[in-house]
Amino acid sequence: MNFLCGMKKRIIRFFRNQYTIATTIFVLWICFFSEVDLFYILRTRLELSSLTKEVSELDRKNQQAKTALQDLNSNTSSLEKFARETYYMKRDNEDVFVFKEKESE
């Protein structure tokens, strides 16, 4: 019983200290009431990580597009293949049949 009573006195004395009160109020203000609170910081970090992933994905796609463009500019057979697949171009003596897959519901 004395142990519990002694603990209560220590806790009460600890929270009566002006520095403890000021520090507690400061921490609460920073975490919850400030314009740049803890939730804002976490939300912006998540947004930053998703945008960073998006930038790396766009860089990868940009590099692939540059490689494809360089291949199209240097290789005539790949240019012909691209024109046939994308724009359905054909030679004079051939017919083009386009097969499209049925969209699944």
Biopython code that builds the backbone (N, CA, C, O; Angstrom):
import numpy as np
from Bio.PDB.StructureBuilder import StructureBuilder

atoms = [
    (1, "MET", "N", (0.821, -1.189, 0.000)),
    (1, "MET", "CA", (0.000, 0.000, 0.000)),
    (1, "MET", "C", (0.869, 1.260, 0.000)),
    (1, "MET", "O", (0.560, 2.243, -0.673)),
    (2, "ASN", "N", (1.955, 1.212, 0.762)),
    (2, "ASN", "CA", (2.856, 2.364, 0.805)),
    (2, "ASN", "C", (3.492, 2.614, -0.559)),
    (2, "ASN", "O", (3.738, 3.753, -0.955)),
    (3, "PHE", "N", (3.745, 1.531, -1.250)),
    (3, "PHE", "CA", (4.356, 1.662, -2.571)),
    (3, "PHE", "C", (3.434, 2.425, -3.525)),
    (3, "PHE", "O", (3.886, 3.310, -4.251)),
    (4, "LEU", "N", (2.131, 2.078, -3.522)),
    (4, "LEU", "CA", (1.176, 2.755, -4.388)),
    (4, "LEU", "C", (0.998, 4.213, -3.988)),
    (4, "LEU", "O", (0.901, 5.089, -4.847)),
    (5, "CYS", "N", (0.958, 4.463, -2.731)),
    (5, "CYS", "CA", (0.801, 5.840, -2.251)),
    (5, "CYS", "C", (2.027, 6.680, -2.637)),
    (5, "CYS", "O", (1.905, 7.841, -3.027)),
    (6, "GLY", "N", (3.211, 6.061, -2.517)),
    (6, "GLY", "CA", (4.436, 6.755, -2.904)),
    (6, "GLY", "C", (4.488, 7.037, -4.398)),
    (6, "GLY", "O", (4.965, 8.089, -4.824)),
    (7, "MET", "N", (3.995, 6.093, -5.188)),
    (7, "MET", "CA", (3.953, 6.284, -6.639)),
    (7, "MET", "C", (3.008, 7.415, -7.013)),
    (7, "MET", "O", (3.323, 8.229, -7.881)),
    (8, "LYS", "N", (1.846, 7.469, -6.360)),
    (8, "LYS", "CA", (0.898, 8.546, -6.639)),
    (8, "LYS", "C", (1.519, 9.898, -6.338)),
    (8, "LYS", "O", (1.341, 10.844, -7.105)),
    (9, "LYS", "N", (2.234, 9.999, -5.249)),
    (9, "LYS", "CA", (2.869, 11.269, -4.877)),
    (9, "LYS", "C", (3.931, 11.657, -5.912)),
    (9, "LYS", "O", (4.056, 12.827, -6.274)),
    (10, "ARG", "N", (4.687, 10.671, -6.379)),
    (10, "ARG", "CA", (5.714, 10.964, -7.396)),
    (10, "ARG", "C", (5.074, 11.439, -8.701)),
    (10, "ARG", "O", (5.545, 12.392, -9.322)),
    (11, "ILE", "N", (4.003, 10.769, -9.109)),
    (11, "ILE", "CA", (3.333, 11.144, -10.355)),
    (11, "ILE", "C", (2.735, 12.534, -10.231)),
    (11, "ILE", "O", (2.856, 13.344, -11.150)),
    (12, "ILE", "N", (2.096, 12.820, -9.114)),
    (12, "ILE", "CA", (1.519, 14.148, -8.910)),
    (12, "ILE", "C", (2.614, 15.201, -8.887)),
    (12, "ILE", "O", (2.448, 16.270, -9.475)),
    (13, "ARG", "N", (3.723, 14.924, -8.224)),
    (13, "ARG", "CA", (4.839, 15.877, -8.175)),
    (13, "ARG", "C", (5.433, 16.067, -9.577)),
    (13, "ARG", "O", (5.821, 17.175, -9.948)),
    (14, "PHE", "N", (5.499, 14.986, -10.341)),
    (14, "PHE", "CA", (6.046, 15.072, -11.700)),
    (14, "PHE", "C", (5.194, 15.974, -12.581)),
    (14, "PHE", "O", (5.732, 16.781, -13.338)),
    (15, "PHE", "N", (3.871, 15.849, -12.493)),
    (15, "PHE", "CA", (2.992, 16.662, -13.335)),
    (15, "PHE", "C", (2.764, 18.058, -12.784)),
    (15, "PHE", "O", (2.190, 18.895, -13.480)),
    (16, "ARG", "N", (3.180, 18.334, -11.592)),
    (16, "ARG", "CA", (3.105, 19.706, -11.075)),
    (16, "ARG", "C", (4.290, 20.543, -11.527)),
    (16, "ARG", "O", (4.271, 21.768, -11.403)),
    (17, "ASN", "N", (5.301, 19.905, -12.038)),
    (17, "ASN", "CA", (6.485, 20.614, -12.509)),
    (17, "ASN", "C", (6.102, 21.442, -13.730)),
    (17, "ASN", "O", (5.453, 20.932, -14.643)),
    (18, "GLN", "N", (6.495, 22.711, -13.758)),
    (18, "GLN", "CA", (6.110, 23.608, -14.848)),
    (18, "GLN", "C", (6.740, 23.211, -16.175)),
    (18, "GLN", "O", (6.143, 23.429, -17.230)),
    (19, "TYR", "N", (7.931, 22.634, -16.139)),
    (19, "TYR", "CA", (8.587, 22.213, -17.373)),
    (19, "TYR", "C", (7.876, 21.008, -17.989)),
    (19, "TYR", "O", (7.752, 20.907, -19.210)),
    (20, "THR", "N", (7.423, 20.119, -17.151)),
    (20, "THR", "CA", (6.684, 18.956, -17.631)),
    (20, "THR", "C", (5.374, 19.389, -18.270)),
    (20, "THR", "O", (5.004, 18.888, -19.332)),
    (21, "ILE", "N", (4.683, 20.299, -17.641)),
    (21, "ILE", "CA", (3.421, 20.803, -18.186)),
    (21, "ILE", "C", (3.668, 21.503, -19.519)),
    (21, "ILE", "O", (2.935, 21.277, -20.482)),
    (22, "ALA", "N", (4.687, 22.344, -19.580)),
    (22, "ALA", "CA", (4.988, 23.069, -20.814)),
    (22, "ALA", "C", (5.386, 22.099, -21.933)),
    (22, "ALA", "O", (4.958, 22.265, -23.075)),
    (23, "THR", "N", (6.191, 21.101, -21.614)),
    (23, "THR", "CA", (6.609, 20.122, -22.622)),
    (23, "THR", "C", (5.423, 19.312, -23.112)),
    (23, "THR", "O", (5.305, 19.055, -24.310)),
    (24, "THR", "N", (4.547, 18.906, -22.209)),
    (24, "THR", "CA", (3.364, 18.137, -22.588)),
    (24, "THR", "C", (2.453, 18.959, -23.496)),
    (24, "THR", "O", (1.966, 18.449, -24.506)),
    (25, "ILE", "N", (2.221, 20.212, -23.151)),
    (25, "ILE", "CA", (1.387, 21.085, -23.986)),
    (25, "ILE", "C", (2.033, 21.288, -25.354)),
    (25, "ILE", "O", (1.347, 21.273, -26.376)),
    (26, "PHE", "N", (3.348, 21.476, -25.374)),
    (26, "PHE", "CA", (4.060, 21.661, -26.638)),
    (26, "PHE", "C", (3.933, 20.431, -27.539)),
    (26, "PHE", "O", (3.670, 20.560, -28.734)),
    (27, "VAL", "N", (4.119, 19.254, -26.974)),
    (27, "VAL", "CA", (4.030, 18.016, -27.755)),
    (27, "VAL", "C", (2.611, 17.822, -28.284)),
    (27, "VAL", "O", (2.427, 17.451, -29.444)),
    (28, "LEU", "N", (1.622, 18.067, -27.453)),
    (28, "LEU", "CA", (0.236, 17.954, -27.909)),
    (28, "LEU", "C", (-0.059, 18.957, -29.016)),
    (28, "LEU", "O", (-0.741, 18.623, -29.985)),
    (29, "TRP", "N", (0.435, 20.161, -28.889)),
    (29, "TRP", "CA", (0.206, 21.192, -29.902)),
    (29, "TRP", "C", (0.835, 20.790, -31.239)),
    (29, "TRP", "O", (0.208, 20.906, -32.292)),
    (30, "ILE", "N", (2.070, 20.321, -31.180)),
    (30, "ILE", "CA", (2.771, 19.925, -32.399)),
    (30, "ILE", "C", (2.102, 18.717, -33.050)),
    (30, "ILE", "O", (1.987, 18.661, -34.275)),
    (31, "CYS", "N", (1.665, 17.761, -32.252)),
    (31, "CYS", "CA", (1.110, 16.520, -32.807)),
    (31, "CYS", "C", (-0.307, 16.689, -33.349)),
    (31, "CYS", "O", (-0.662, 16.025, -34.323)),
    (32, "PHE", "N", (-1.121, 17.546, -32.757)),
    (32, "PHE", "CA", (-2.531, 17.550, -33.118)),
    (32, "PHE", "C", (-3.100, 18.902, -33.553)),
    (32, "PHE", "O", (-3.989, 18.933, -34.404)),
    (33, "PHE", "N", (-2.628, 20.002, -33.010)),
    (33, "PHE", "CA", (-3.292, 21.283, -33.243)),
    (33, "PHE", "C", (-2.570, 22.207, -34.207)),
    (33, "PHE", "O", (-3.168, 23.175, -34.678)),
    (34, "SER", "N", (-1.345, 21.955, -34.507)),
    (34, "SER", "CA", (-0.571, 22.821, -35.384)),
    (34, "SER", "C", (-1.028, 22.668, -36.834)),
    (34, "SER", "O", (-1.664, 21.678, -37.195)),
    (35, "GLU", "N", (-0.695, 23.658, -37.655)),
    (35, "GLU", "CA", (-1.034, 23.588, -39.079)),
    (35, "GLU", "C", (-0.278, 22.450, -39.759)),
    (35, "GLU", "O", (-0.810, 21.788, -40.650)),
    (36, "VAL", "N", (0.939, 22.234, -39.343)),
    (36, "VAL", "CA", (1.748, 21.126, -39.846)),
    (36, "VAL", "C", (1.816, 20.089, -38.726)),
    (36, "VAL", "O", (2.821, 19.978, -38.023)),
    (37, "ASP", "N", (0.735, 19.336, -38.577)),
    (37, "ASP", "CA", (0.676, 18.376, -37.492)),
    (37, "ASP", "C", (1.209, 17.016, -37.935)),
    (37, "ASP", "O", (1.658, 16.844, -39.068)),
    (38, "LEU", "N", (1.151, 16.079, -37.038)),
    (38, "LEU", "CA", (1.695, 14.756, -37.286)),
    (38, "LEU", "C", (0.992, 14.055, -38.450)),
    (38, "LEU", "O", (1.642, 13.387, -39.255)),
    (39, "PHE", "N", (-0.311, 14.201, -38.541)),
    (39, "PHE", "CA", (-1.069, 13.556, -39.613)),
    (39, "PHE", "C", (-0.732, 14.162, -40.975)),
    (39, "PHE", "O", (-0.669, 13.445, -41.974)),
    (40, "TYR", "N", (-0.520, 15.459, -41.021)),
    (40, "TYR", "CA", (-0.141, 16.128, -42.260)),
    (40, "TYR", "C", (1.219, 15.614, -42.741)),
    (40, "TYR", "O", (1.411, 15.366, -43.931)),
    (41, "ILE", "N", (2.142, 15.459, -41.822)),
    (41, "ILE", "CA", (3.480, 14.983, -42.173)),
    (41, "ILE", "C", (3.414, 13.563, -42.720)),
    (41, "ILE", "O", (4.052, 13.252, -43.725)),
    (42, "LEU", "N", (2.641, 12.700, -42.060)),
    (42, "LEU", "CA", (2.516, 11.321, -42.540)),
    (42, "LEU", "C", (1.839, 11.261, -43.899)),
    (42, "LEU", "O", (2.260, 10.500, -44.770)),
    (43, "ARG", "N", (0.796, 12.058, -44.086)),
    (43, "ARG", "CA", (0.076, 12.073, -45.356)),
    (43, "ARG", "C", (0.985, 12.554, -46.493)),
    (43, "ARG", "O", (0.974, 11.976, -47.580)),
    (44, "THR", "N", (1.766, 13.603, -46.249)),
    (44, "THR", "CA", (2.650, 14.114, -47.300)),
    (44, "THR", "C", (3.788, 13.146, -47.596)),
    (44, "THR", "O", (4.245, 13.070, -48.736)),
    (45, "ARG", "N", (4.250, 12.410, -46.599)),
    (45, "ARG", "CA", (5.288, 11.405, -46.869)),
    (45, "ARG", "C", (4.757, 10.282, -47.746)),
    (45, "ARG", "O", (5.451, 9.813, -48.648)),
    (46, "LEU", "N", (3.532, 9.851, -47.484)),
    (46, "LEU", "CA", (2.926, 8.816, -48.335)),
    (46, "LEU", "C", (2.741, 9.330, -49.766)),
    (46, "LEU", "O", (2.997, 8.610, -50.731)),
    (47, "GLU", "N", (2.300, 10.566, -49.888)),
    (47, "GLU", "CA", (2.122, 11.154, -51.215)),
    (47, "GLU", "C", (3.456, 11.281, -51.938)),
    (47, "GLU", "O", (3.546, 11.033, -53.141)),
    (48, "LEU", "N", (4.489, 11.668, -51.199)),
    (48, "LEU", "CA", (5.821, 11.787, -51.791)),
    (48, "LEU", "C", (6.326, 10.437, -52.286)),
    (48, "LEU", "O", (6.901, 10.353, -53.371)),
    (49, "SER", "N", (6.121, 9.394, -51.512)),
    (49, "SER", "CA", (6.594, 8.074, -51.949)),
    (49, "SER", "C", (5.834, 7.594, -53.182)),
    (49, "SER", "O", (6.431, 6.997, -54.077)),
    (50, "SER", "N", (4.527, 7.845, -53.242)),
    (50, "SER", "CA", (3.777, 7.425, -54.429)),
    (50, "SER", "C", (4.195, 8.234, -55.655)),
    (50, "SER", "O", (4.291, 7.683, -56.751)),
    (51, "LEU", "N", (4.442, 9.523, -55.488)),
    (51, "LEU", "CA", (4.893, 10.339, -56.613)),
    (51, "LEU", "C", (6.294, 9.943, -57.063)),
    (51, "LEU", "O", (6.597, 10.000, -58.255)),
    (52, "THR", "N", (7.138, 9.546, -56.141)),
    (52, "THR", "CA", (8.478, 9.090, -56.500)),
    (52, "THR", "C", (8.402, 7.817, -57.324)),
    (52, "THR", "O", (9.137, 7.658, -58.298)),
    (53, "LYS", "N", (7.508, 6.901, -56.932)),
    (53, "LYS", "CA", (7.317, 5.674, -57.712)),
    (53, "LYS", "C", (6.792, 6.002, -59.102)),
    (53, "LYS", "O", (7.220, 5.395, -60.085)),
    (54, "GLU", "N", (5.870, 6.956, -59.194)),
    (54, "GLU", "CA", (5.323, 7.349, -60.483)),
    (54, "GLU", "C", (6.391, 7.955, -61.381)),
    (54, "GLU", "O", (6.420, 7.692, -62.583)),
    (55, "VAL", "N", (7.271, 8.770, -60.798)),
    (55, "VAL", "CA", (8.357, 9.380, -61.579)),
    (55, "VAL", "C", (9.301, 8.307, -62.101)),
    (55, "VAL", "O", (9.723, 8.365, -63.256)),
    (56, "SER", "N", (9.635, 7.332, -61.268)),
    (56, "SER", "CA", (10.541, 6.273, -61.736)),
    (56, "SER", "C", (9.886, 5.436, -62.834)),
    (56, "SER", "O", (10.557, 5.021, -63.779)),
    (57, "GLU", "N", (8.573, 5.186, -62.716)),
    (57, "GLU", "CA", (7.861, 4.445, -63.757)),
    (57, "GLU", "C", (7.834, 5.237, -65.073)),
    (57, "GLU", "O", (8.034, 4.669, -66.147)),
    (58, "LEU", "N", (7.586, 6.546, -64.983)),
    (58, "LEU", "CA", (7.583, 7.379, -66.190)),
    (58, "LEU", "C", (8.969, 7.479, -66.809)),
    (58, "LEU", "O", (9.092, 7.524, -68.033)),
    (59, "ASP", "N", (10.014, 7.516, -65.987)),
    (59, "ASP", "CA", (11.377, 7.508, -66.524)),
    (59, "ASP", "C", (11.662, 6.213, -67.282)),
    (59, "ASP", "O", (12.295, 6.226, -68.337)),
    (60, "ARG", "N", (11.185, 5.098, -66.730)),
    (60, "ARG", "CA", (11.387, 3.808, -67.393)),
    (60, "ARG", "C", (10.649, 3.769, -68.735)),
    (60, "ARG", "O", (11.196, 3.305, -69.736)),
    (61, "LYS", "N", (9.399, 4.262, -68.749)),
    (61, "LYS", "CA", (8.638, 4.295, -70.008)),
    (61, "LYS", "C", (9.279, 5.246, -71.013)),
    (61, "LYS", "O", (9.296, 4.964, -72.212)),
    (62, "ASN", "N", (9.801, 6.360, -70.536)),
    (62, "ASN", "CA", (10.473, 7.320, -71.413)),
    (62, "ASN", "C", (11.710, 6.692, -72.049)),
    (62, "ASN", "O", (11.980, 6.895, -73.233)),
    (63, "GLN", "N", (12.452, 5.936, -71.261)),
    (63, "GLN", "CA", (13.641, 5.271, -71.798)),
    (63, "GLN", "C", (13.251, 4.233, -72.838)),
    (63, "GLN", "O", (13.930, 4.098, -73.856)),
    (64, "GLN", "N", (12.167, 3.495, -72.602)),
    (64, "GLN", "CA", (11.704, 2.524, -73.589)),
    (64, "GLN", "C", (11.264, 3.219, -74.876)),
    (64, "GLN", "O", (11.540, 2.726, -75.970)),
    (65, "ALA", "N", (10.591, 4.345, -74.757)),
    (65, "ALA", "CA", (10.149, 5.084, -75.936)),
    (65, "ALA", "C", (11.344, 5.613, -76.727)),
    (65, "ALA", "O", (11.337, 5.588, -77.957)),
    (66, "LYS", "N", (12.370, 6.090, -76.021)),
    (66, "LYS", "CA", (13.574, 6.568, -76.712)),
    (66, "LYS", "C", (14.259, 5.434, -77.463)),
    (66, "LYS", "O", (14.724, 5.617, -78.588)),
    (67, "THR", "N", (14.317, 4.274, -76.843)),
    (67, "THR", "CA", (14.931, 3.114, -77.491)),
    (67, "THR", "C", (14.133, 2.704, -78.722)),
    (67, "THR", "O", (14.709, 2.405, -79.769)),
    (68, "ALA", "N", (12.802, 2.689, -78.597)),
    (68, "ALA", "CA", (11.954, 2.328, -79.741)),
    (68, "ALA", "C", (12.092, 3.343, -80.865)),
    (68, "ALA", "O", (12.139, 2.963, -82.035)),
    (69, "LEU", "N", (12.158, 4.628, -80.530)),
    (69, "LEU", "CA", (12.317, 5.665, -81.555)),
    (69, "LEU", "C", (13.652, 5.536, -82.257)),
    (69, "LEU", "O", (13.729, 5.675, -83.478)),
    (70, "GLN", "N", (14.698, 5.272, -81.504)),
    (70, "GLN", "CA", (16.009, 5.095, -82.115)),
    (70, "GLN", "C", (16.007, 3.876, -83.039)),
    (70, "GLN", "O", (16.617, 3.901, -84.109)),
    (71, "ASP", "N", (15.322, 2.814, -82.623)),
    (71, "ASP", "CA", (15.227, 1.617, -83.454)),
    (71, "ASP", "C", (14.436, 1.904, -84.725)),
    (71, "ASP", "O", (14.803, 1.441, -85.804)),
    (72, "LEU", "N", (13.341, 2.673, -84.600)),
    (72, "LEU", "CA", (12.543, 3.006, -85.785)),
    (72, "LEU", "C", (13.314, 3.890, -86.758)),
    (72, "LEU", "O", (13.173, 3.743, -87.972)),
    (73, "ASN", "N", (14.124, 4.799, -86.241)),
    (73, "ASN", "CA", (14.892, 5.694, -87.113)),
    (73, "ASN", "C", (16.062, 4.990, -87.798)),
    (73, "ASN", "O", (16.500, 5.416, -88.867)),
    (74, "SER", "N", (16.567, 3.919, -87.195)),
    (74, "SER", "CA", (17.751, 3.282, -87.760)),
    (74, "SER", "C", (17.447, 2.001, -88.529)),
    (74, "SER", "O", (18.249, 1.604, -89.374)),
    (75, "ASN", "N", (16.337, 1.348, -88.273)),
    (75, "ASN", "CA", (16.059, 0.046, -88.864)),
    (75, "ASN", "C", (14.777, 0.122, -89.697)),
    (75, "ASN", "O", (13.698, 0.363, -89.158)),
    (76, "THR", "N", (14.897, -0.083, -90.997)),
    (76, "THR", "CA", (13.729, 0.044, -91.872)),
    (76, "THR", "C", (12.747, -1.109, -91.698)),
    (76, "THR", "O", (11.542, -0.920, -91.863)),
    (77, "SER", "N", (13.234, -2.278, -91.374)),
    (77, "SER", "CA", (12.315, -3.408, -91.184)),
    (77, "SER", "C", (11.456, -3.204, -89.929)),
    (77, "SER", "O", (10.280, -3.569, -89.920)),
    (78, "SER", "N", (12.023, -2.636, -88.893)),
    (78, "SER", "CA", (11.217, -2.355, -87.690)),
    (78, "SER", "C", (10.242, -1.208, -87.959)),
    (78, "SER", "O", (9.147, -1.188, -87.397)),
    (79, "LEU", "N", (10.622, -0.263, -88.804)),
    (79, "LEU", "CA", (9.710, 0.813, -89.193)),
    (79, "LEU", "C", (8.525, 0.253, -89.976)),
    (79, "LEU", "O", (7.384, 0.657, -89.751)),
    (80, "GLU", "N", (8.792, -0.669, -90.887)),
    (80, "GLU", "CA", (7.714, -1.300, -91.646)),
    (80, "GLU", "C", (6.804, -2.116, -90.724)),
    (80, "GLU", "O", (5.581, -2.078, -90.865)),
    (81, "LYS", "N", (7.389, -2.842, -89.798)),
    (81, "LYS", "CA", (6.606, -3.635, -88.853)),
    (81, "LYS", "C", (5.717, -2.734, -87.999)),
    (81, "LYS", "O", (4.550, -3.049, -87.762)),
    (82, "PHE", "N", (6.264, -1.630, -87.546)),
    (82, "PHE", "CA", (5.491, -0.676, -86.735)),
    (82, "PHE", "C", (4.331, -0.093, -87.547)),
    (82, "PHE", "O", (3.215, 0.005, -87.038)),
    (83, "ALA", "N", (4.579, 0.291, -88.795)),
    (83, "ALA", "CA", (3.534, 0.863, -89.644)),
    (83, "ALA", "C", (2.440, -0.158, -89.927)),
    (83, "ALA", "O", (1.259, 0.187, -89.938)),
    (84, "ARG", "N", (2.822, -1.407, -90.154)),
    (84, "ARG", "CA", (1.834, -2.443, -90.428)),
    (84, "ARG", "C", (0.986, -2.741, -89.193)),
    (84, "ARG", "O", (-0.230, -2.896, -89.305)),
    (85, "GLU", "N", (1.610, -2.821, -88.020)),
    (85, "GLU", "CA", (0.874, -3.174, -86.808)),
    (85, "GLU", "C", (0.014, -2.023, -86.296)),
    (85, "GLU", "O", (-1.106, -2.240, -85.835)),
    (86, "THR", "N", (0.528, -0.820, -86.376)),
    (86, "THR", "CA", (-0.170, 0.312, -85.773)),
    (86, "THR", "C", (-1.194, 0.926, -86.719)),
    (86, "THR", "O", (-2.327, 1.196, -86.319)),
    (87, "TYR", "N", (-0.805, 1.148, -87.963)),
    (87, "TYR", "CA", (-1.666, 1.866, -88.901)),
    (87, "TYR", "C", (-2.272, 0.967, -89.971)),
    (87, "TYR", "O", (-2.907, 1.464, -90.901)),
    (88, "TYR", "N", (-2.090, -0.337, -89.858)),
    (88, "TYR", "CA", (-2.648, -1.329, -90.779)),
    (88, "TYR", "C", (-2.272, -1.035, -92.234)),
    (88, "TYR", "O", (-3.091, -1.206, -93.137)),
    (89, "MET", "N", (-1.054, -0.601, -92.452)),
    (89, "MET", "CA", (-0.598, -0.341, -93.819)),
    (89, "MET", "C", (-0.289, -1.662, -94.511)),
    (89, "MET", "O", (0.027, -2.662, -93.867)),
    (90, "LYS", "N", (-0.389, -1.644, -95.848)),
    (90, "LYS", "CA", (-0.183, -2.867, -96.611)),
    (90, "LYS", "C", (0.539, -2.537, -97.907)),
    (90, "LYS", "O", (0.621, -1.388, -98.343)),
    (91, "ARG", "N", (1.045, -3.582, -98.484)),
    (91, "ARG", "CA", (1.641, -3.433, -99.812)),
    (91, "ARG", "C", (0.527, -3.522, -100.842)),
    (91, "ARG", "O", (-0.606, -3.875, -100.515)),
    (92, "ASP", "N", (0.854, -3.201, -102.092)),
    (92, "ASP", "CA", (-0.161, -3.172, -103.151)),
    (92, "ASP", "C", (-0.787, -4.542, -103.428)),
    (92, "ASP", "O", (-1.971, -4.623, -103.753)),
    (93, "ASN", "N", (-0.029, -5.585, -103.308)),
    (93, "ASN", "CA", (-0.524, -6.894, -103.717)),
    (93, "ASN", "C", (-1.013, -7.758, -102.539)),
    (93, "ASN", "O", (-1.102, -8.977, -102.685)),
    (94, "GLU", "N", (-1.326, -7.174, -101.400)),
    (94, "GLU", "CA", (-1.780, -7.983, -100.276)),
    (94, "GLU", "C", (-2.999, -7.371, -99.600)),
    (94, "GLU", "O", (-3.273, -6.179, -99.738)),
    (95, "ASP", "N", (-3.715, -8.200, -98.875)),
    (95, "ASP", "CA", (-4.886, -7.763, -98.128)),
    (95, "ASP", "C", (-4.570, -7.842, -96.638)),
    (95, "ASP", "O", (-3.785, -8.682, -96.199)),
    (96, "VAL", "N", (-5.189, -6.960, -95.879)),
    (96, "VAL", "CA", (-4.967, -6.926, -94.437)),
    (96, "VAL", "C", (-6.261, -7.312, -93.742)),
    (96, "VAL", "O", (-7.320, -6.737, -93.996)),
    (97, "PHE", "N", (-6.155, -8.294, -92.863)),
    (97, "PHE", "CA", (-7.290, -8.709, -92.047)),
    (97, "PHE", "C", (-6.971, -8.375, -90.592)),
    (97, "PHE", "O", (-5.910, -8.736, -90.084)),
    (98, "VAL", "N", (-7.881, -7.694, -89.937)),
    (98, "VAL", "CA", (-7.673, -7.293, -88.549)),
    (98, "VAL", "C", (-8.575, -8.135, -87.664)),
    (98, "VAL", "O", (-9.796, -8.132, -87.825)),
    (99, "PHE", "N", (-7.976, -8.848, -86.738)),
    (99, "PHE", "CA", (-8.714, -9.663, -85.783)),
    (99, "PHE", "C", (-8.618, -8.993, -84.420)),
    (99, "PHE", "O", (-7.529, -8.794, -83.883)),
    (100, "LYS", "N", (-9.758, -8.657, -83.880)),
    (100, "LYS", "CA", (-9.778, -8.053, -82.550)),
    (100, "LYS", "C", (-10.394, -9.038, -81.581)),
    (100, "LYS", "O", (-11.378, -9.711, -81.889)),
    (101, "GLU", "N", (-9.795, -9.109, -80.400)),
    (101, "GLU", "CA", (-10.323, -10.021, -79.380)),
    (101, "GLU", "C", (-11.586, -9.430, -78.772)),
    (101, "GLU", "O", (-11.714, -8.217, -78.603)),
    (102, "LYS", "N", (-12.493, -10.305, -78.455)),
    (102, "LYS", "CA", (-13.743, -9.869, -77.837)),
    (102, "LYS", "C", (-13.451, -9.510, -76.391)),
    (102, "LYS", "O", (-12.765, -10.246, -75.682)),
    (103, "GLU", "N", (-13.979, -8.369, -75.960)),
    (103, "GLU", "CA", (-13.731, -7.933, -74.593)),
    (103, "GLU", "C", (-14.516, -8.796, -73.624)),
    (103, "GLU", "O", (-15.708, -9.038, -73.808)),
    (104, "SER", "N", (-13.831, -9.255, -72.595)),
    (104, "SER", "CA", (-14.519, -10.079, -71.594)),
    (104, "SER", "C", (-15.296, -9.191, -70.633)),
    (104, "SER", "O", (-14.852, -8.101, -70.271)),
    (105, "GLU", "N", (-16.443, -9.671, -70.236)),
    (105, "GLU", "CA", (-17.310, -8.867, -69.379)),
    (105, "GLU", "C", (-17.035, -9.121, -67.933)),
    (105, "GLU", "O", (-17.677, -8.525, -67.069)),
]
sb = StructureBuilder()
sb.init_structure("model")
sb.init_model(0)
sb.init_chain("A")
sb.init_seg("    ")
for serial, (resi, resn, name, xyz) in enumerate(atoms, 1):
    if name == "N":
        sb.init_residue(resn, " ", resi, " ")
    sb.init_atom(name, np.array(xyz, "f"), 0.0, 1.0, " ", f" {name:<3s}", serial, name[0])
structure = sb.get_structure()
